[in-house]
Amino acid sequence: MTGSDAPAGSPHPVTGLDDVVHQRVRLGILTLAHEARRVEFGFLRTQLELTAGNLSQHLGVLETAGLIEVEKGYAGRRGRTWVTLTPAGNAALAAEITRLKQLIARVETPNEPAATPADRRRRPPARPAIAHPS
């Protein structure tokens, strides 16, 4: 569906993005947790290139929202923290991905071949006129 194909009065897909889920780090956490049964804190920290404190803050937000469960335990003598996606987290991630796909569909033109970088330098993309409120 393109912008011109959207039904009149339907909200723009961006209005459905969830601020808790959409934030870059939290979206990464949810995606990594979706890919595995459970994911270890150190793996998340490394994959997302975060400090332990920063990751902890984001995990707290997601846990408070009920999107993940955090389990602390031991692997041998070392303390470990594992993160598991909850059913609500899985649903929130799926809804976010759906909205992102809707946004992508609004900018992609399905019948045109992909423009090369040289094509993009030669001609700017056509953009519809947007009315600005007075």
C-alpha positions, 0 to 999 in steps of 0.5 A: 500500500502506498501513501496514495492507496491508504484509506481516507482517515486511516492513521499513519503507521508511525502512530502505532509504533510503541515507544518502549519497543521502538527504541533502538537498543530495546528493539535489539534486545527483543529481536535477540530474545526472539531468536533464542529460547533465552539469551544471556546478559553478556551476549546481549551486551556484546551484540548491542555494544553496550555497557552493563549499566546501559543494558541493565537500564533497558532491561528494566524498562522492558521487564517493567512493561512485561515484555521480558522476564529476567532470570538470575542464576549461576553457570558454574561459579559465575553469576549469570543473567538470562533474558526471555521474551514473554508472550506479550513481548512477542506480540509487541515485537510482531506489532512493531515489525508490522508497523515498520513494514507498513512504513517501508511499503509507503516509501518503496515503489514495488514496480520500479527497479531498485535505483543504483547509487549513481541513479540517486545522484542523477535525479532526486526522488519524486515526492508528493506535495504535502500541505502544511497547516497555516 
